[in-house]
Amino acid sequence: MMKPSRAARRRHLPTSPFKPPPPAPPAKEFVLEDQVTHDKYGLGRVIEVEGGYAVLVDFGERKVRITAPYAKLFKL
C-alpha cells in the first residue's frame, strides 16, 4: 500500500524574480517543570516530555497530553 507523498518545499532559484519564502519558525521545546499557559486549559506545569512529539501538562484539576506543534501552548 502506497502512502500519499507529502508536499515538498519548493526550492528557490537564485535567478527567480520573486522573493524567497521566509524561513520556518523554530520548533517549540519544553522541558520538565516548565510553567506553561494554554488558550483552553489555562496555567499548567510540564510533567512529562515525550521526545519532542508530545508533552503531558498538569493543569491542576486535569492532566492533558498535548502533541506537537503545540499551537496553543506557550512557555512562561
mmCIF file of the N, C-alpha and C atoms, coordinates in Angstrom:
data_MODEL
# 
_entry.id   MODEL 
# 
loop_
_atom_site.group_PDB 
_atom_site.id 
_atom_site.type_symbol 
_atom_site.label_atom_id 
_atom_site.label_alt_id 
_atom_site.label_comp_id 
_atom_site.label_asym_id 
_atom_site.label_entity_id 
_atom_site.label_seq_id 
_atom_site.pdbx_PDB_ins_code 
_atom_site.Cartn_x 
_atom_site.Cartn_y 
_atom_site.Cartn_z 
_atom_site.occupancy 
_atom_site.B_iso_or_equiv 
_atom_site.pdbx_formal_charge 
_atom_site.auth_seq_id 
_atom_site.auth_comp_id 
_atom_site.auth_asym_id 
_atom_site.auth_atom_id 
_atom_site.pdbx_PDB_model_num 
ATOM 1   N N  . MET A 1 1  ? 0.834  -1.164 0.000   1.00 0.00 ? 1  MET A N  1 
ATOM 2   C CA . MET A 1 1  ? 0.000  0.000  0.000   1.00 0.00 ? 1  MET A CA 1 
ATOM 3   C C  . MET A 1 1  ? 0.890  1.241  0.000   1.00 0.00 ? 1  MET A C  1 
ATOM 4   N N  . MET A 1 2  ? 0.664  2.126  -0.922  1.00 0.00 ? 2  MET A N  1 
ATOM 5   C CA . MET A 1 2  ? 1.479  3.332  -1.041  1.00 0.00 ? 2  MET A CA 1 
ATOM 6   C C  . MET A 1 2  ? 0.887  4.463  -0.209  1.00 0.00 ? 2  MET A C  1 
ATOM 7   N N  . LYS A 1 3  ? 1.758  5.179  0.444   1.00 0.00 ? 3  LYS A N  1 
ATOM 8   C CA . LYS A 1 3  ? 1.321  6.344  1.199   1.00 0.00 ? 3  LYS A CA 1 
ATOM 9   C C  . LYS A 1 3  ? 1.356  7.562  0.274   1.00 0.00 ? 3  LYS A C  1 
ATOM 10  N N  . PRO A 1 4  ? 0.435  8.489  0.448   1.00 0.00 ? 4  PRO A N  1 
ATOM 11  C CA . PRO A 1 4  ? 0.499  9.701  -0.370  1.00 0.00 ? 4  PRO A CA 1 
ATOM 12  C C  . PRO A 1 4  ? 1.736  10.508 0.011   1.00 0.00 ? 4  PRO A C  1 
ATOM 13  N N  . SER A 1 5  ? 2.368  11.063 -0.981  1.00 0.00 ? 5  SER A N  1 
ATOM 14  C CA . SER A 1 5  ? 3.579  11.826 -0.713  1.00 0.00 ? 5  SER A CA 1 
ATOM 15  C C  . SER A 1 5  ? 3.225  13.188 -0.119  1.00 0.00 ? 5  SER A C  1 
ATOM 16  N N  . ARG A 1 6  ? 4.092  13.654 0.754   1.00 0.00 ? 6  ARG A N  1 
ATOM 17  C CA . ARG A 1 6  ? 3.892  14.983 1.338   1.00 0.00 ? 6  ARG A CA 1 
ATOM 18  C C  . ARG A 1 6  ? 4.369  16.022 0.348   1.00 0.00 ? 6  ARG A C  1 
ATOM 19  N N  . ALA A 1 7  ? 3.771  17.159 0.403   1.00 0.00 ? 7  ALA A N  1 
ATOM 20  C CA . ALA A 1 7  ? 4.177  18.240 -0.487  1.00 0.00 ? 7  ALA A CA 1 
ATOM 21  C C  . ALA A 1 7  ? 5.578  18.687 -0.102  1.00 0.00 ? 7  ALA A C  1 
ATOM 22  N N  . ALA A 1 8  ? 6.474  18.665 -1.053  1.00 0.00 ? 8  ALA A N  1 
ATOM 23  C CA . ALA A 1 8  ? 7.851  19.071 -0.803  1.00 0.00 ? 8  ALA A CA 1 
ATOM 24  C C  . ALA A 1 8  ? 7.942  20.596 -0.845  1.00 0.00 ? 8  ALA A C  1 
ATOM 25  N N  . ARG A 1 9  ? 8.857  21.127 -0.079  1.00 0.00 ? 9  ARG A N  1 
ATOM 26  C CA . ARG A 1 9  ? 9.064  22.566 -0.098  1.00 0.00 ? 9  ARG A CA 1 
ATOM 27  C C  . ARG A 1 9  ? 9.767  22.933 -1.400  1.00 0.00 ? 9  ARG A C  1 
ATOM 28  N N  . ARG A 1 10 ? 9.262  23.931 -2.056  1.00 0.00 ? 10 ARG A N  1 
ATOM 29  C CA . ARG A 1 10 ? 9.842  24.330 -3.329  1.00 0.00 ? 10 ARG A CA 1 
ATOM 30  C C  . ARG A 1 10 ? 11.176 25.015 -3.119  1.00 0.00 ? 10 ARG A C  1 
ATOM 31  N N  . ARG A 1 11 ? 12.079 24.727 -4.016  1.00 0.00 ? 11 ARG A N  1 
ATOM 32  C CA . ARG A 1 11 ? 13.406 25.305 -3.976  1.00 0.00 ? 11 ARG A CA 1 
ATOM 33  C C  . ARG A 1 11 ? 13.377 26.687 -4.612  1.00 0.00 ? 11 ARG A C  1 
ATOM 34  N N  . HIS A 1 12 ? 14.059 27.632 -4.012  1.00 0.00 ? 12 HIS A N  1 
ATOM 35  C CA . HIS A 1 12 ? 14.111 28.980 -4.570  1.00 0.00 ? 12 HIS A CA 1 
ATOM 36  C C  . HIS A 1 12 ? 15.345 29.100 -5.449  1.00 0.00 ? 12 HIS A C  1 
ATOM 37  N N  . LEU A 1 13 ? 15.138 29.461 -6.696  1.00 0.00 ? 13 LEU A N  1 
ATOM 38  C CA . LEU A 1 13 ? 16.250 29.610 -7.618  1.00 0.00 ? 13 LEU A CA 1 
ATOM 39  C C  . LEU A 1 13 ? 16.829 31.022 -7.522  1.00 0.00 ? 13 LEU A C  1 
ATOM 40  N N  . PRO A 1 14 ? 18.147 31.161 -7.596  1.00 0.00 ? 14 PRO A N  1 
ATOM 41  C CA . PRO A 1 14 ? 18.754 32.483 -7.483  1.00 0.00 ? 14 PRO A CA 1 
ATOM 42  C C  . PRO A 1 14 ? 18.342 33.433 -8.607  1.00 0.00 ? 14 PRO A C  1 
ATOM 43  N N  . THR A 1 15 ? 17.931 32.900 -9.730  1.00 0.00 ? 15 THR A N  1 
ATOM 44  C CA . THR A 1 15 ? 17.542 33.751 -10.858 1.00 0.00 ? 15 THR A CA 1 
ATOM 45  C C  . THR A 1 15 ? 16.063 34.124 -10.830 1.00 0.00 ? 15 THR A C  1 
ATOM 46  N N  . SER A 1 16 ? 15.352 33.682 -9.841  1.00 0.00 ? 16 SER A N  1 
ATOM 47  C CA . SER A 1 16 ? 13.923 33.954 -9.747  1.00 0.00 ? 16 SER A CA 1 
ATOM 48  C C  . SER A 1 16 ? 13.661 35.429 -9.445  1.00 0.00 ? 16 SER A C  1 
ATOM 49  N N  . PRO A 1 17 ? 12.645 36.016 -10.085 1.00 0.00 ? 17 PRO A N  1 
ATOM 50  C CA . PRO A 1 17 ? 12.313 37.414 -9.791  1.00 0.00 ? 17 PRO A CA 1 
ATOM 51  C C  . PRO A 1 17 ? 11.506 37.566 -8.489  1.00 0.00 ? 17 PRO A C  1 
ATOM 52  N N  . PHE A 1 18 ? 11.096 36.469 -7.888  1.00 0.00 ? 18 PHE A N  1 
ATOM 53  C CA . PHE A 1 18 ? 10.281 36.506 -6.673  1.00 0.00 ? 18 PHE A CA 1 
ATOM 54  C C  . PHE A 1 18 ? 11.152 36.384 -5.432  1.00 0.00 ? 18 PHE A C  1 
ATOM 55  N N  . LYS A 1 19 ? 10.660 36.940 -4.328  1.00 0.00 ? 19 LYS A N  1 
ATOM 56  C CA . LYS A 1 19 ? 11.382 36.858 -3.058  1.00 0.00 ? 19 LYS A CA 1 
ATOM 57  C C  . LYS A 1 19 ? 11.367 35.417 -2.557  1.00 0.00 ? 19 LYS A C  1 
ATOM 58  N N  . PRO A 1 20 ? 12.424 34.997 -1.853  1.00 0.00 ? 20 PRO A N  1 
ATOM 59  C CA . PRO A 1 20 ? 12.404 33.644 -1.282  1.00 0.00 ? 20 PRO A CA 1 
ATOM 60  C C  . PRO A 1 20 ? 11.399 33.577 -0.135  1.00 0.00 ? 20 PRO A C  1 
ATOM 61  N N  . PRO A 1 21 ? 10.845 32.392 0.123   1.00 0.00 ? 21 PRO A N  1 
ATOM 62  C CA . PRO A 1 21 ? 9.891  32.267 1.235   1.00 0.00 ? 21 PRO A CA 1 
ATOM 63  C C  . PRO A 1 21 ? 10.602 32.484 2.563   1.00 0.00 ? 21 PRO A C  1 
ATOM 64  N N  . PRO A 1 22 ? 9.881  32.973 3.570   1.00 0.00 ? 22 PRO A N  1 
ATOM 65  C CA . PRO A 1 22 ? 10.514 33.187 4.885   1.00 0.00 ? 22 PRO A CA 1 
ATOM 66  C C  . PRO A 1 22 ? 10.912 31.842 5.498   1.00 0.00 ? 22 PRO A C  1 
ATOM 67  N N  . PRO A 1 23 ? 11.951 31.827 6.320   1.00 0.00 ? 23 PRO A N  1 
ATOM 68  C CA . PRO A 1 23 ? 12.356 30.562 6.955   1.00 0.00 ? 23 PRO A CA 1 
ATOM 69  C C  . PRO A 1 23 ? 11.285 30.081 7.923   1.00 0.00 ? 23 PRO A C  1 
ATOM 70  N N  . ALA A 1 24 ? 11.235 28.779 8.108   1.00 0.00 ? 24 ALA A N  1 
ATOM 71  C CA . ALA A 1 24 ? 10.257 28.189 9.022   1.00 0.00 ? 24 ALA A CA 1 
ATOM 72  C C  . ALA A 1 24 ? 10.591 28.598 10.456  1.00 0.00 ? 24 ALA A C  1 
ATOM 73  N N  . PRO A 1 25 ? 9.570  28.888 11.276  1.00 0.00 ? 25 PRO A N  1 
ATOM 74  C CA . PRO A 1 25 ? 9.853  29.249 12.667  1.00 0.00 ? 25 PRO A CA 1 
ATOM 75  C C  . PRO A 1 25 ? 10.430 28.051 13.416  1.00 0.00 ? 25 PRO A C  1 
ATOM 76  N N  . PRO A 1 26 ? 11.276 28.272 14.415  1.00 0.00 ? 26 PRO A N  1 
ATOM 77  C CA . PRO A 1 26 ? 11.857 27.154 15.159  1.00 0.00 ? 26 PRO A CA 1 
ATOM 78  C C  . PRO A 1 26 ? 10.773 26.412 15.942  1.00 0.00 ? 26 PRO A C  1 
ATOM 79  N N  . ALA A 1 27 ? 10.968 25.110 16.072  1.00 0.00 ? 27 ALA A N  1 
ATOM 80  C CA . ALA A 1 27 ? 10.007 24.282 16.807  1.00 0.00 ? 27 ALA A CA 1 
ATOM 81  C C  . ALA A 1 27 ? 10.081 24.608 18.294  1.00 0.00 ? 27 ALA A C  1 
ATOM 82  N N  . LYS A 1 28 ? 8.937  24.581 18.962  1.00 0.00 ? 28 LYS A N  1 
ATOM 83  C CA . LYS A 1 28 ? 8.900  24.834 20.402  1.00 0.00 ? 28 LYS A CA 1 
ATOM 84  C C  . LYS A 1 28 ? 9.478  23.630 21.134  1.00 0.00 ? 28 LYS A C  1 
ATOM 85  N N  . GLU A 1 29 ? 10.242 23.903 22.177  1.00 0.00 ? 29 GLU A N  1 
ATOM 86  C CA . GLU A 1 29 ? 10.798 22.836 23.002  1.00 0.00 ? 29 GLU A CA 1 
ATOM 87  C C  . GLU A 1 29 ? 10.436 23.088 24.455  1.00 0.00 ? 29 GLU A C  1 
ATOM 88  N N  . PHE A 1 30 ? 10.029 22.031 25.133  1.00 0.00 ? 30 PHE A N  1 
ATOM 89  C CA . PHE A 1 30 ? 9.652  22.119 26.537  1.00 0.00 ? 30 PHE A CA 1 
ATOM 90  C C  . PHE A 1 30 ? 10.478 21.116 27.329  1.00 0.00 ? 30 PHE A C  1 
ATOM 91  N N  . VAL A 1 31 ? 10.768 21.456 28.585  1.00 0.00 ? 31 VAL A N  1 
ATOM 92  C CA . VAL A 1 31 ? 11.472 20.553 29.487  1.00 0.00 ? 31 VAL A CA 1 
ATOM 93  C C  . VAL A 1 31 ? 10.619 20.372 30.738  1.00 0.00 ? 31 VAL A C  1 
ATOM 94  N N  . LEU A 1 32 ? 10.976 19.368 31.535  1.00 0.00 ? 32 LEU A N  1 
ATOM 95  C CA . LEU A 1 32 ? 10.234 19.105 32.771  1.00 0.00 ? 32 LEU A CA 1 
ATOM 96  C C  . LEU A 1 32 ? 10.192 20.341 33.654  1.00 0.00 ? 32 LEU A C  1 
ATOM 97  N N  . GLU A 1 33 ? 9.060  20.527 34.293  1.00 0.00 ? 33 GLU A N  1 
ATOM 98  C CA . GLU A 1 33 ? 8.821  21.622 35.237  1.00 0.00 ? 33 GLU A CA 1 
ATOM 99  C C  . GLU A 1 33 ? 8.683  22.997 34.593  1.00 0.00 ? 33 GLU A C  1 
ATOM 100 N N  . ASP A 1 34 ? 8.616  23.080 33.251  1.00 0.00 ? 34 ASP A N  1 
ATOM 101 C CA . ASP A 1 34 ? 8.337  24.362 32.603  1.00 0.00 ? 34 ASP A CA 1 
ATOM 102 C C  . ASP A 1 34 ? 6.925  24.815 32.962  1.00 0.00 ? 34 ASP A C  1 
ATOM 103 N N  . GLN A 1 35 ? 6.772  26.083 33.300  1.00 0.00 ? 35 GLN A N  1 
ATOM 104 C CA . GLN A 1 35 ? 5.444  26.635 33.505  1.00 0.00 ? 35 GLN A CA 1 
ATOM 105 C C  . GLN A 1 35 ? 4.934  27.086 32.149  1.00 0.00 ? 35 GLN A C  1 
ATOM 106 N N  . VAL A 1 36 ? 3.692  26.699 31.831  1.00 0.00 ? 36 VAL A N  1 
ATOM 107 C CA . VAL A 1 36 ? 3.117  26.991 30.522  1.00 0.00 ? 36 VAL A CA 1 
ATOM 108 C C  . VAL A 1 36 ? 1.705  27.529 30.683  1.00 0.00 ? 36 VAL A C  1 
ATOM 109 N N  . THR A 1 37 ? 1.209  28.104 29.600  1.00 0.00 ? 37 THR A N  1 
ATOM 110 C CA . THR A 1 37 ? -0.184 28.520 29.550  1.00 0.00 ? 37 THR A CA 1 
ATOM 111 C C  . THR A 1 37 ? -0.783 27.996 28.255  1.00 0.00 ? 37 THR A C  1 
ATOM 112 N N  . HIS A 1 38 ? -2.053 27.637 28.320  1.00 0.00 ? 38 HIS A N  1 
ATOM 113 C CA . HIS A 1 38 ? -2.773 27.099 27.173  1.00 0.00 ? 38 HIS A CA 1 
ATOM 114 C C  . HIS A 1 38 ? -4.046 27.911 27.005  1.00 0.00 ? 38 HIS A C  1 
ATOM 115 N N  . ASP A 1 39 ? -4.411 28.196 25.756  1.00 0.00 ? 39 ASP A N  1 
ATOM 116 C CA . ASP A 1 39 ? -5.591 29.019 25.491  1.00 0.00 ? 39 ASP A CA 1 
ATOM 117 C C  . ASP A 1 39 ? -6.870 28.419 26.070  1.00 0.00 ? 39 ASP A C  1 
ATOM 118 N N  . LYS A 1 40 ? -6.971 27.104 26.111  1.00 0.00 ? 40 LYS A N  1 
ATOM 119 C CA . LYS A 1 40 ? -8.199 26.460 26.585  1.00 0.00 ? 40 LYS A CA 1 
ATOM 120 C C  . LYS A 1 40 ? -8.124 26.059 28.068  1.00 0.00 ? 40 LYS A C  1 
ATOM 121 N N  . TYR A 1 41 ? -6.957 25.524 28.513  1.00 0.00 ? 41 TYR A N  1 
ATOM 122 C CA . TYR A 1 41 ? -6.852 24.946 29.851  1.00 0.00 ? 41 TYR A CA 1 
ATOM 123 C C  . TYR A 1 41 ? -6.263 25.885 30.903  1.00 0.00 ? 41 TYR A C  1 
ATOM 124 N N  . GLY A 1 42 ? -5.595 26.956 30.487  1.00 0.00 ? 42 GLY A N  1 
ATOM 125 C CA . GLY A 1 42 ? -5.046 27.900 31.443  1.00 0.00 ? 42 GLY A CA 1 
ATOM 126 C C  . GLY A 1 42 ? -3.608 27.599 31.817  1.00 0.00 ? 42 GLY A C  1 
ATOM 127 N N  . LEU A 1 43 ? -3.245 27.902 33.078  1.00 0.00 ? 43 LEU A N  1 
ATOM 128 C CA . LEU A 1 43 ? -1.879 27.724 33.556  1.00 0.00 ? 43 LEU A CA 1 
ATOM 129 C C  . LEU A 1 43 ? -1.609 26.284 33.932  1.00 0.00 ? 43 LEU A C  1 
ATOM 130 N N  . GLY A 1 44 ? -0.379 25.834 33.655  1.00 0.00 ? 44 GLY A N  1 
ATOM 131 C CA . GLY A 1 44 ? -0.015 24.465 33.987  1.00 0.00 ? 44 GLY A CA 1 
ATOM 132 C C  . GLY A 1 44 ? 1.478  24.298 34.089  1.00 0.00 ? 44 GLY A C  1 
ATOM 133 N N  . ARG A 1 45 ? 1.886  23.052 34.383  1.00 0.00 ? 45 ARG A N  1 
ATOM 134 C CA . ARG A 1 45 ? 3.304  22.709 34.525  1.00 0.00 ? 45 ARG A CA 1 
ATOM 135 C C  . ARG A 1 45 ? 3.551  21.409 33.766  1.00 0.00 ? 45 ARG A C  1 
ATOM 136 N N  . VAL A 1 46 ? 4.646  21.386 32.977  1.00 0.00 ? 46 VAL A N  1 
ATOM 137 C CA . VAL A 1 46 ? 5.013  20.196 32.206  1.00 0.00 ? 46 VAL A CA 1 
ATOM 138 C C  . VAL A 1 46 ? 5.494  19.125 33.172  1.00 0.00 ? 46 VAL A C  1 
ATOM 139 N N  . ILE A 1 47 ? 4.876  17.934 33.108  1.00 0.00 ? 47 ILE A N  1 
ATOM 140 C CA . ILE A 1 47 ? 5.275  16.841 33.998  1.00 0.00 ? 47 ILE A CA 1 
ATOM 141 C C  . ILE A 1 47 ? 5.898  15.668 33.240  1.00 0.00 ? 47 ILE A C  1 
ATOM 142 N N  . GLU A 1 48 ? 5.797  15.684 31.901  1.00 0.00 ? 48 GLU A N  1 
ATOM 143 C CA . GLU A 1 48 ? 6.426  14.632 31.104  1.00 0.00 ? 48 GLU A CA 1 
ATOM 144 C C  . GLU A 1 48 ? 6.651  15.138 29.687  1.00 0.00 ? 48 GLU A C  1 
ATOM 145 N N  . VAL A 1 49 ? 7.820  14.808 29.118  1.00 0.00 ? 49 VAL A N  1 
ATOM 146 C CA . VAL A 1 49 ? 8.145  15.180 27.745  1.00 0.00 ? 49 VAL A CA 1 
ATOM 147 C C  . VAL A 1 49 ? 8.352  13.898 26.961  1.00 0.00 ? 49 VAL A C  1 
ATOM 148 N N  . GLU A 1 50 ? 7.668  13.769 25.833  1.00 0.00 ? 50 GLU A N  1 
ATOM 149 C CA . GLU A 1 50 ? 7.753  12.565 25.013  1.00 0.00 ? 50 GLU A CA 1 
ATOM 150 C C  . GLU A 1 50 ? 8.561  12.830 23.747  1.00 0.00 ? 50 GLU A C  1 
ATOM 151 N N  . GLY A 1 51 ? 9.854  13.030 23.915  1.00 0.00 ? 51 GLY A N  1 
ATOM 152 C CA . GLY A 1 51 ? 10.783 13.152 22.802  1.00 0.00 ? 51 GLY A CA 1 
ATOM 153 C C  . GLY A 1 51 ? 10.461 14.199 21.757  1.00 0.00 ? 51 GLY A C  1 
ATOM 154 N N  . GLY A 1 52 ? 9.919  15.328 22.133  1.00 0.00 ? 52 GLY A N  1 
ATOM 155 C CA . GLY A 1 52 ? 9.624  16.374 21.170  1.00 0.00 ? 52 GLY A CA 1 
ATOM 156 C C  . GLY A 1 52 ? 8.344  16.175 20.386  1.00 0.00 ? 52 GLY A C  1 
ATOM 157 N N  . TYR A 1 53 ? 7.631  15.076 20.648  1.00 0.00 ? 53 TYR A N  1 
ATOM 158 C CA . TYR A 1 53 ? 6.385  14.800 19.928  1.00 0.00 ? 53 TYR A CA 1 
ATOM 159 C C  . TYR A 1 53 ? 5.148  15.189 20.735  1.00 0.00 ? 53 TYR A C  1 
ATOM 160 N N  . ALA A 1 54 ? 5.263  15.156 22.038  1.00 0.00 ? 54 ALA A N  1 
ATOM 161 C CA . ALA A 1 54 ? 4.122  15.480 22.893  1.00 0.00 ? 54 ALA A CA 1 
ATOM 162 C C  . ALA A 1 54 ? 4.624  15.817 24.293  1.00 0.00 ? 54 ALA A C  1 
ATOM 163 N N  . VAL A 1 55 ? 3.787  16.519 25.040  1.00 0.00 ? 55 VAL A N  1 
ATOM 164 C CA . VAL A 1 55 ? 4.078  16.813 26.441  1.00 0.00 ? 55 VAL A CA 1 
ATOM 165 C C  . VAL A 1 55 ? 2.827  16.518 27.260  1.00 0.00 ? 55 VAL A C  1 
ATOM 166 N N  . LEU A 1 56 ? 3.042  16.118 28.499  1.00 0.00 ? 56 LEU A N  1 
ATOM 167 C CA . LEU A 1 56 ? 1.946  15.914 29.436  1.00 0.00 ? 56 LEU A CA 1 
ATOM 168 C C  . LEU A 1 56 ? 1.994  17.077 30.409  1.00 0.00 ? 56 LEU A C  1 
ATOM 169 N N  . VAL A 1 57 ? 0.880  17.813 30.491  1.00 0.00 ? 57 VAL A N  1 
ATOM 170 C CA . VAL A 1 57 ? 0.835  19.028 31.303  1.00 0.00 ? 57 VAL A CA 1 
ATOM 171 C C  . VAL A 1 57 ? -0.207 18.857 32.396  1.00 0.00 ? 57 VAL A C  1 
ATOM 172 N N  . ASP A 1 58 ? 0.182  19.212 33.625  1.00 0.00 ? 58 ASP A N  1 
ATOM 173 C CA . ASP A 1 58 ? -0.725 19.188 34.766  1.00 0.00 ? 58 ASP A CA 1 
ATOM 174 C C  . ASP A 1 58 ? -1.325 20.582 34.911  1.00 0.00 ? 58 ASP A C  1 
ATOM 175 N N  . PHE A 1 59 ? -2.639 20.683 34.685  1.00 0.00 ? 59 PHE A N  1 
ATOM 176 C CA . PHE A 1 59 ? -3.341 21.954 34.800  1.00 0.00 ? 59 PHE A CA 1 
ATOM 177 C C  . PHE A 1 59 ? -4.096 22.059 36.123  1.00 0.00 ? 59 PHE A C  1 
ATOM 178 N N  . GLY A 1 60 ? -3.689 21.283 37.125  1.00 0.00 ? 60 GLY A N  1 
ATOM 179 C CA . GLY A 1 60 ? -4.339 21.328 38.432  1.00 0.00 ? 60 GLY A CA 1 
ATOM 180 C C  . GLY A 1 60 ? -5.442 20.292 38.516  1.00 0.00 ? 60 GLY A C  1 
ATOM 181 N N  . GLU A 1 61 ? -6.594 20.575 37.937  1.00 0.00 ? 61 GLU A N  1 
ATOM 182 C CA . GLU A 1 61 ? -7.715 19.641 38.014  1.00 0.00 ? 61 GLU A CA 1 
ATOM 183 C C  . GLU A 1 61 ? -7.666 18.554 36.952  1.00 0.00 ? 61 GLU A C  1 
ATOM 184 N N  . ARG A 1 62 ? -6.799 18.693 35.963  1.00 0.00 ? 62 ARG A N  1 
ATOM 185 C CA . ARG A 1 62 ? -6.682 17.670 34.929  1.00 0.00 ? 62 ARG A CA 1 
ATOM 186 C C  . ARG A 1 62 ? -5.280 17.646 34.355  1.00 0.00 ? 62 ARG A C  1 
ATOM 187 N N  . LYS A 1 63 ? -4.908 16.473 33.821  1.00 0.00 ? 63 LYS A N  1 
ATOM 188 C CA . LYS A 1 63 ? -3.636 16.307 33.119  1.00 0.00 ? 63 LYS A CA 1 
ATOM 189 C C  . LYS A 1 63 ? -3.970 16.080 31.654  1.00 0.00 ? 63 LYS A C  1 
ATOM 190 N N  . VAL A 1 64 ? -3.306 16.844 30.775  1.00 0.00 ? 64 VAL A N  1 
ATOM 191 C CA . VAL A 1 64 ? -3.628 16.797 29.350  1.00 0.00 ? 64 VAL A CA 1 
ATOM 192 C C  . VAL A 1 64 ? -2.358 16.520 28.558  1.00 0.00 ? 64 VAL A C  1 
ATOM 193 N N  . ARG A 1 65 ? -2.463 15.570 27.615  1.00 0.00 ? 65 ARG A N  1 
ATOM 194 C CA . ARG A 1 65 ? -1.357 15.283 26.697  1.00 0.00 ? 65 ARG A CA 1 
ATOM 195 C C  . ARG A 1 65 ? -1.554 16.161 25.464  1.00 0.00 ? 65 ARG A C  1 
ATOM 196 N N  . ILE A 1 66 ? -0.565 16.987 25.152  1.00 0.00 ? 66 ILE A N  1 
ATOM 197 C CA . ILE A 1 66 ? -0.642 17.912 24.026  1.00 0.00 ? 66 ILE A CA 1 
ATOM 198 C C  . ILE A 1 66 ? 0.453  17.543 23.037  1.00 0.00 ? 66 ILE A C  1 
ATOM 199 N N  . THR A 1 67 ? 0.071  17.344 21.777  1.00 0.00 ? 67 THR A N  1 
ATOM 200 C CA . THR A 1 67 ? 1.015  16.923 20.755  1.00 0.00 ? 67 THR A CA 1 
ATOM 201 C C  . THR A 1 67 ? 1.584  18.117 19.990  1.00 0.00 ? 67 THR A C  1 
ATOM 202 N N  . ALA A 1 68 ? 2.741  17.891 19.384  1.00 0.00 ? 68 ALA A N  1 
ATOM 203 C CA . ALA A 1 68 ? 3.376  18.925 18.548  1.00 0.00 ? 68 ALA A CA 1 
ATOM 204 C C  . ALA A 1 68 ? 2.461  19.228 17.379  1.00 0.00 ? 68 ALA A C  1 
ATOM 205 N N  . PRO A 1 69 ? 2.388  20.422 16.911  1.00 0.00 ? 69 PRO A N  1 
ATOM 206 C CA . PRO A 1 69 ? 3.274  21.569 17.043  1.00 0.00 ? 69 PRO A CA 1 
ATOM 207 C C  . PRO A 1 69 ? 2.915  22.519 18.175  1.00 0.00 ? 69 PRO A C  1 
ATOM 208 N N  . TYR A 1 70 ? 2.159  22.102 19.156  1.00 0.00 ? 70 TYR A N  1 
ATOM 209 C CA . TYR A 1 70 ? 1.853  22.884 20.356  1.00 0.00 ? 70 TYR A CA 1 
ATOM 210 C C  . TYR A 1 70 ? 1.287  24.271 20.025  1.00 0.00 ? 70 TYR A C  1 
ATOM 211 N N  . ALA A 1 71 ? 0.296  24.317 19.152  1.00 0.00 ? 71 ALA A N  1 
ATOM 212 C CA . ALA A 1 71 ? -0.232 25.571 18.638  1.00 0.00 ? 71 ALA A CA 1 
ATOM 213 C C  . ALA A 1 71 ? -0.735 26.528 19.725  1.00 0.00 ? 71 ALA A C  1 
ATOM 214 N N  . LYS A 1 72 ? -1.381 26.020 20.754  1.00 0.00 ? 72 LYS A N  1 
ATOM 215 C CA . LYS A 1 72 ? -1.970 26.886 21.774  1.00 0.00 ? 72 LYS A CA 1 
ATOM 216 C C  . LYS A 1 72 ? -1.222 26.852 23.101  1.00 0.00 ? 72 LYS A C  1 
ATOM 217 N N  . LEU A 1 73 ? -0.028 26.267 23.118  1.00 0.00 ? 73 LEU A N  1 
ATOM 218 C CA . LEU A 1 73 ? 0.744  26.117 24.340  1.00 0.00 ? 73 LEU A CA 1 
ATOM 219 C C  . LEU A 1 73 ? 1.950  27.050 24.288  1.00 0.00 ? 73 LEU A C  1 
ATOM 220 N N  . PHE A 1 74 ? 2.105  27.851 25.359  1.00 0.00 ? 74 PHE A N  1 
ATOM 221 C CA . PHE A 1 74 ? 3.186  28.830 25.398  1.00 0.00 ? 74 PHE A CA 1 
ATOM 222 C C  . PHE A 1 74 ? 3.927  28.739 26.713  1.00 0.00 ? 74 PHE A C  1 
ATOM 223 N N  . LYS A 1 75 ? 5.265  28.837 26.646  1.00 0.00 ? 75 LYS A N  1 
ATOM 224 C CA . LYS A 1 75 ? 6.105  28.809 27.832  1.00 0.00 ? 75 LYS A CA 1 
ATOM 225 C C  . LYS A 1 75 ? 6.084  30.162 28.510  1.00 0.00 ? 75 LYS A C  1 
ATOM 226 N N  . LEU A 1 76 ? 6.017  30.179 29.835  1.00 0.00 ? 76 LEU A N  1 
ATOM 227 C CA . LEU A 1 76 ? 6.037  31.440 30.591  1.00 0.00 ? 76 LEU A CA 1 
ATOM 228 C C  . LEU A 1 76 ? 7.428  31.788 31.037  1.00 0.00 ? 76 LEU A C  1 
# 
